[in-house]
Amino acid sequence: MKEHILISHFKGILIYIEEEYINENQDMMCWLSVKYKEHKAIYNFKGELITGSLPDKQDKLVTAWCILREEEIRAALYVWENDNEILKIDGLR
């Protein structure tokens, strides 16, 4: 089962945490799904691009945001998994 939650948005960029069970043992993988206009990309929580692409400027903004907010991203995931609440994380200004 795949789930996603919107955790931040700024400068036209939408950032979701996504998680998916990857096998019958309930092992889970988590990542950030990022959308900007017609572009889509997947990043890890450290801001490293996994797949897809964004325009160069937006890619740099997402990478910077991840580096600055990694602890908050992990906290948002923890709260979502344990309390079923969604924490929003500030974007870049």
Summary of the structure (lengths in Angstrom):
residues: 93
radius of gyration: 12.8
end to end distance: 34.2
largest distance: 41.9
contacts: 259
relative contact order: 0.22
helix: 30%
strand: 39%
